[in-house]
Amino acid sequence: MSKKRVGIIGAGPSGLAQLRAFEAAKKKGEEVPEVVCFEKQSNWGGMWNYSWRTGVGKYGEPIHGSMYKYLWSNGPKECLEFSDYSFDEHFEKPISSYPPRPVLFDYIQGRIKKDNVRDYIRFDTTVRWVSFDENTKKFTVMLDDLKNNKTYAEEFDYLVVASGHFSTPNMPYFKGIENFPGNVLHAHDFRGADQFKDQNLLLIGSSYSAEDIGVQCHKHGAKSVTLSYRTNAIGVDWPEGMKEMPLVTHFEEDEAFFKNGETEKYDAVIMCTGYQHKFPFLPDNMRLKTKNNLYPDNLYKGVFFNENPQLIYLGMQDQYYTFNMFDTQAWLARDYMLGKYKLPAKDERRVDIDKWLERNENLKDGHDHVDFQSDYIRDIIKLSDYPDFNLDKVAEMFKEWLKDKEENILTYRDKTYQSVVTGTMAAEHHTDWMDEMDDSKERYLFEPEEEEEDDVKMNSTVI
């Protein structure tokens, strides 16, 4: 029999987790299928691969990334640490709990570089269409090699969709916004706070992106930041110069009108209104149709498409847990593809899905959300040999993080946490987050130490 083939769409954290899972099995002497990963960007990392571009990329494809300058982790790194590759192993010294994007990107790359899986990834390649043959039980994937302008097709026994769900903006319309004289953009196209210095800024939405972009703009010199919410305010104690207002009803030129009857003039509007789960390369009967939530319907164990479990989705949940959750999903998906994990019948899978959906419907607050996702990971981690980690402790950290943000939205990133993988306590960053204007890896890891060495040298030469 010919070797089974696995196609992976996307080389972000989820797709890389799947590649890592197969490599881990290979190192144990197991026979693994032929694996090919398709990535439309020129490098791996998905969302963590920063691009200055907006709109379309070099080859005319929609830009995937929503990363921006000065982005620092908005949750403790200890909550996303890989069980099989610690921060200690990578950096060889304790670092703070809230690193900037280049540092986290370096960590992601460090693990995957150990496995030499880059050869499995075809960069600058986008998936145009997928079909499934009920007779052969194989997927045909139509692909575009963007660099060479070539279209071709390949067959796979399993297809892993790891293309993410934070790249297609949800862009609502407000009456009169077409006449707003300033800049109007979605958070997806936000690339840094510098351009909004000394401006009065309106952010529409109460998501994590609204919270973070608002705080970033405040930190980097915006004159004022207003966050407009639809249903529930974020509700933290905002610093002077930041506030929350109910939803905008309409605009007249540069003036926004709010539900409570108040009005205010603004220089720019940023829509922090979320993203769509968008899979234009999949036919209707294979497409995951869901809003952003903790348990999308039709995915058994949050991974296997119930109508056709040979179609696997990774990382499609709303997320408290990230890298380590993607790992637990990828390890389980791998074991299914290797024939080590057997799925129950379709109707049994449906019962299990419904059980989780019902619980999801009854969640009340952030603590409930954390407990739900912790229990979800607990449910699937036991089904594979992914290295166990202390989920109770991570859940505690998430709840502490929620409290830290409520207490002070500007200083919560100065807090430190303990690794559940190594037991190492995070170091305090050399500079308070509000005073740190440089997010480079060099500044974060080395610069202050070098400054101290220079001071010592200068002092030692004084006569």
JOTA-V559217 format. One record per residue. N is the residue number from 0. RES is the residue in three letters. SS is DSSP state (hx for helix, st for strand, lp for the rest). PSI is psi in whole degrees, -180 to 180 (NA if undefined). Layout:
n-><N;N>
res-><RES;RES>
ss-><SS;SS>
psi-><PSI;PSI>
//
This chain:
n-><0;1;2;3;4;5;6;7;8;9;10;11;12;13;14;15;16;17;18;19;20;21;22;23;24;25;26;27;28;29;30;31;32;33;34;35;36;37;38;39;40;41;42;43;44;45;46;47;48;49;50;51;52;53;54;55;56;57;58;59;60;61;62;63;64;65;66;67;68;69;70;71;72;73;74;75;76;77;78;79;80;81;82;83;84;85;86;87;88;89;90;91;92;93;94;95;96;97;98;99;100;101;102;103;104;105;106;107;108;109;110;111;112;113;114;115;116;117;118;119;120;121;122;123;124;125;126;127;128;129;130;131;132;133;134;135;136;137;138;139;140;141;142;143;144;145;146;147;148;149;150;151;152;153;154;155;156;157;158;159;160;161;162;163;164;165;166;167;168;169;170;171;172;173;174;175;176;177;178;179;180;181;182;183;184;185;186;187;188;189;190;191;192;193;194;195;196;197;198;199;200;201;202;203;204;205;206;207;208;209;210;211;212;213;214;215;216;217;218;219;220;221;222;223;224;225;226;227;228;229;230;231;232;233;234;235;236;237;238;239;240;241;242;243;244;245;246;247;248;249;250;251;252;253;254;255;256;257;258;259;260;261;262;263;264;265;266;267;268;269;270;271;272;273;274;275;276;277;278;279;280;281;282;283;284;285;286;287;288;289;290;291;292;293;294;295;296;297;298;299;300;301;302;303;304;305;306;307;308;309;310;311;312;313;314;315;316;317;318;319;320;321;322;323;324;325;326;327;328;329;330;331;332;333;334;335;336;337;338;339;340;341;342;343;344;345;346;347;348;349;350;351;352;353;354;355;356;357;358;359;360;361;362;363;364;365;366;367;368;369;370;371;372;373;374;375;376;377;378;379;380;381;382;383;384;385;386;387;388;389;390;391;392;393;394;395;396;397;398;399;400;401;402;403;404;405;406;407;408;409;410;411;412;413;414;415;416;417;418;419;420;421;422;423;424;425;426;427;428;429;430;431;432;433;434;435;436;437;438;439;440;441;442;443;444;445;446;447;448;449;450;451;452;453;454;455;456;457;458;459;460;461;462>
res-><MET;SER;LYS;LYS;ARG;VAL;GLY;ILE;ILE;GLY;ALA;GLY;PRO;SER;GLY;LEU;ALA;GLN;LEU;ARG;ALA;PHE;GLU;ALA;ALA;LYS;LYS;LYS;GLY;GLU;GLU;VAL;PRO;GLU;VAL;VAL;CYS;PHE;GLU;LYS;GLN;SER;ASN;TRP;GLY;GLY;MET;TRP;ASN;TYR;SER;TRP;ARG;THR;GLY;VAL;GLY;LYS;TYR;GLY;GLU;PRO;ILE;HIS;GLY;SER;MET;TYR;LYS;TYR;LEU;TRP;SER;ASN;GLY;PRO;LYS;GLU;CYS;LEU;GLU;PHE;SER;ASP;TYR;SER;PHE;ASP;GLU;HIS;PHE;GLU;LYS;PRO;ILE;SER;SER;TYR;PRO;PRO;ARG;PRO;VAL;LEU;PHE;ASP;TYR;ILE;GLN;GLY;ARG;ILE;LYS;LYS;ASP;ASN;VAL;ARG;ASP;TYR;ILE;ARG;PHE;ASP;THR;THR;VAL;ARG;TRP;VAL;SER;PHE;ASP;GLU;ASN;THR;LYS;LYS;PHE;THR;VAL;MET;LEU;ASP;ASP;LEU;LYS;ASN;ASN;LYS;THR;TYR;ALA;GLU;GLU;PHE;ASP;TYR;LEU;VAL;VAL;ALA;SER;GLY;HIS;PHE;SER;THR;PRO;ASN;MET;PRO;TYR;PHE;LYS;GLY;ILE;GLU;ASN;PHE;PRO;GLY;ASN;VAL;LEU;HIS;ALA;HIS;ASP;PHE;ARG;GLY;ALA;ASP;GLN;PHE;LYS;ASP;GLN;ASN;LEU;LEU;LEU;ILE;GLY;SER;SER;TYR;SER;ALA;GLU;ASP;ILE;GLY;VAL;GLN;CYS;HIS;LYS;HIS;GLY;ALA;LYS;SER;VAL;THR;LEU;SER;TYR;ARG;THR;ASN;ALA;ILE;GLY;VAL;ASP;TRP;PRO;GLU;GLY;MET;LYS;GLU;MET;PRO;LEU;VAL;THR;HIS;PHE;GLU;GLU;ASP;GLU;ALA;PHE;PHE;LYS;ASN;GLY;GLU;THR;GLU;LYS;TYR;ASP;ALA;VAL;ILE;MET;CYS;THR;GLY;TYR;GLN;HIS;LYS;PHE;PRO;PHE;LEU;PRO;ASP;ASN;MET;ARG;LEU;LYS;THR;LYS;ASN;ASN;LEU;TYR;PRO;ASP;ASN;LEU;TYR;LYS;GLY;VAL;PHE;PHE;ASN;GLU;ASN;PRO;GLN;LEU;ILE;TYR;LEU;GLY;MET;GLN;ASP;GLN;TYR;TYR;THR;PHE;ASN;MET;PHE;ASP;THR;GLN;ALA;TRP;LEU;ALA;ARG;ASP;TYR;MET;LEU;GLY;LYS;TYR;LYS;LEU;PRO;ALA;LYS;ASP;GLU;ARG;ARG;VAL;ASP;ILE;ASP;LYS;TRP;LEU;GLU;ARG;ASN;GLU;ASN;LEU;LYS;ASP;GLY;HIS;ASP;HIS;VAL;ASP;PHE;GLN;SER;ASP;TYR;ILE;ARG;ASP;ILE;ILE;LYS;LEU;SER;ASP;TYR;PRO;ASP;PHE;ASN;LEU;ASP;LYS;VAL;ALA;GLU;MET;PHE;LYS;GLU;TRP;LEU;LYS;ASP;LYS;GLU;GLU;ASN;ILE;LEU;THR;TYR;ARG;ASP;LYS;THR;TYR;GLN;SER;VAL;VAL;THR;GLY;THR;MET;ALA;ALA;GLU;HIS;HIS;THR;ASP;TRP;MET;ASP;GLU;MET;ASP;ASP;SER;LYS;GLU;ARG;TYR;LEU;PHE;GLU;PRO;GLU;GLU;GLU;GLU;GLU;ASP;ASP;VAL;LYS;MET;ASN;SER;THR;VAL;ILE>
ss-><lp;lp;lp;lp;st;st;st;st;st;lp;lp;lp;hx;hx;hx;hx;hx;hx;hx;hx;hx;hx;hx;hx;hx;hx;hx;lp;lp;lp;lp;lp;lp;st;st;st;st;st;lp;lp;lp;lp;lp;lp;lp;hx;hx;hx;lp;lp;lp;lp;lp;lp;lp;st;lp;lp;lp;lp;lp;st;lp;lp;lp;lp;lp;lp;lp;lp;lp;st;lp;lp;lp;lp;hx;hx;hx;lp;lp;st;lp;lp;st;lp;hx;hx;hx;hx;hx;lp;lp;lp;lp;lp;lp;lp;lp;st;hx;hx;hx;hx;hx;hx;hx;hx;hx;hx;hx;hx;hx;lp;lp;lp;hx;hx;hx;hx;st;st;lp;lp;st;st;st;st;st;st;st;st;st;lp;lp;lp;lp;st;st;st;st;st;st;st;st;lp;lp;lp;lp;st;st;st;st;st;st;st;lp;st;st;st;st;lp;lp;lp;lp;lp;lp;lp;st;lp;lp;lp;lp;lp;st;lp;hx;hx;hx;lp;lp;lp;st;st;st;st;hx;hx;hx;lp;lp;lp;lp;hx;hx;hx;lp;lp;lp;st;st;st;st;st;lp;lp;lp;hx;hx;hx;hx;hx;hx;hx;hx;hx;hx;hx;hx;lp;lp;lp;lp;st;st;st;st;st;st;lp;lp;lp;lp;lp;lp;lp;lp;lp;lp;lp;lp;st;st;st;st;st;lp;st;st;st;st;st;lp;lp;st;st;st;st;lp;lp;lp;lp;st;st;st;lp;lp;st;st;st;st;lp;lp;lp;st;lp;lp;lp;lp;lp;lp;st;lp;hx;hx;hx;lp;lp;lp;lp;lp;lp;lp;lp;lp;lp;lp;lp;st;st;lp;lp;lp;st;st;lp;lp;lp;lp;lp;st;st;st;lp;lp;lp;lp;lp;lp;lp;lp;lp;hx;hx;hx;hx;hx;hx;hx;hx;hx;hx;hx;hx;hx;hx;hx;lp;lp;lp;lp;lp;lp;lp;lp;hx;hx;hx;hx;hx;hx;hx;hx;hx;hx;hx;hx;hx;hx;hx;hx;lp;lp;lp;lp;hx;hx;hx;hx;hx;hx;hx;hx;hx;hx;hx;hx;hx;hx;hx;hx;lp;lp;lp;lp;lp;lp;lp;lp;lp;hx;hx;hx;hx;hx;hx;hx;hx;hx;hx;hx;hx;hx;hx;hx;hx;hx;lp;lp;lp;lp;hx;hx;hx;lp;lp;lp;st;lp;lp;lp;lp;lp;lp;st;lp;lp;lp;lp;lp;lp;lp;hx;hx;hx;lp;lp;lp;lp;lp;hx;hx;hx;hx;hx;hx;hx;hx;hx;hx;hx;hx;hx;hx;hx;hx;hx;hx;hx;hx;hx;lp;lp>
psi-><141;157;140;153;137;126;135;127;107;131;42;-166;-36;-48;-40;-35;-39;-41;-43;-41;-44;-39;-39;-40;-41;-40;-23;4;7;147;129;157;172;127;131;131;134;128;122;-19;172;-2;164;176;-15;-123;-25;-4;96;139;138;-17;152;164;-97;158;-166;-36;17;8;148;136;133;-43;147;17;153;161;148;15;125;152;135;11;159;134;-26;-19;-10;6;135;135;-29;10;96;164;-36;-45;-39;-50;-15;23;156;140;172;169;-15;78;160;168;-47;-30;-43;-38;-40;-39;-46;-46;-37;-44;-45;-28;-26;-24;-3;41;0;-30;-21;-9;130;106;166;38;124;147;125;-40;149;137;159;129;116;-25;-49;-15;38;152;139;125;120;130;149;120;101;-38;-41;2;48;140;134;170;149;154;143;150;-31;147;125;116;108;41;3;174;32;44;-13;105;146;111;96;164;138;132;131;-8;-23;-18;5;126;-15;-166;131;123;164;154;-29;-32;4;126;4;157;-11;-42;-13;11;136;17;154;119;134;123;126;118;159;34;178;-35;-38;-46;-48;-44;-38;-47;-40;-45;-38;-46;-38;19;14;145;-44;153;123;131;124;121;151;-52;-59;134;154;-42;19;172;95;147;167;132;-7;144;165;145;155;178;145;138;-41;173;148;107;-121;11;128;137;130;161;-31;6;-11;157;156;150;143;158;-27;155;129;122;110;60;20;-172;162;142;109;123;73;-13;-3;139;162;-41;-2;-3;129;124;106;155;171;111;174;-15;89;140;156;13;110;130;24;13;-49;123;120;-32;-28;92;-9;-14;119;134;131;140;28;-2;158;151;126;-62;147;-94;-45;-29;-42;-38;-49;-36;-44;-39;-41;-45;-41;-47;-33;-45;-26;-4;10;-26;122;132;144;176;160;-43;-33;-39;-39;-40;-43;-44;-48;-36;-46;-38;-42;-43;-40;-38;-26;12;139;-40;-177;-39;-40;-41;-45;-46;-39;-50;-32;-44;-35;-48;-40;-37;-38;-22;-29;-10;-6;-176;23;134;127;152;163;90;-35;-42;-40;-42;-41;-42;-42;-43;-37;-40;-44;-40;-43;-43;-39;-39;-43;106;-19;-19;-1;-26;-7;-6;159;151;168;136;136;-8;-44;-15;-1;134;134;149;154;137;147;-16;137;142;-41;-22;-9;108;-3;120;16;153;-38;-46;-44;-44;-32;-36;-48;-35;-42;-38;-42;-41;-41;-40;-43;-44;-44;-43;-34;-18;-7;130;NA>
//
